Amino acid sequence: MTDDPALRVRAWLDAPTWLPDAADDLRAVLAELLEYRNAITWETSCLSCSRMLDACRTADERAEKAEAELAENTGVLQALRRQRDTAEEQMRRARALHRPDMSGHCCEGCWDYDGSPELYPCPTIRALDEETPA
């Protein structure tokens, strides 16, 4: 058996031979004992102060978790921005290669299978200009 009174009371309550009528009273005493022990952990004898300190600790833990999630999301956002910037640069370079020739009718960067220039706008420009469905 343990020396911890809270654990002893809890074990006693969980025993199958315990009187059910007294169990509720003992549970209340156990809850109060645990609350006082928590107050002692905070080095105070005031239960209100102990509850406030518990609430502050809980709020601090939530804030730390939120800050960690924010840092993670910020990293994801930065990675997505880099991907976007890379894609925009690739599209800019593709448009620079696939521009109309001097006549304005053919693409300077595309030729079909027999070596003839593709008509402008070529398939590449049409694909770049095509709106993607949301």
Secondary structure, DSSP 8 states (H G I E B T S, - for coil): --S-HHHHHHHHHHSTTS-HHHHHHHHHHHHHHHHHHHHHHTT-S-HHHHHHHHHHHHHHHHHHHHHHHHHHHHHHHHHHHHHHHHHHHHHHHHHHHS-B-TTSSEEEEEE-TTS-EEESS-HHHHHHHS----
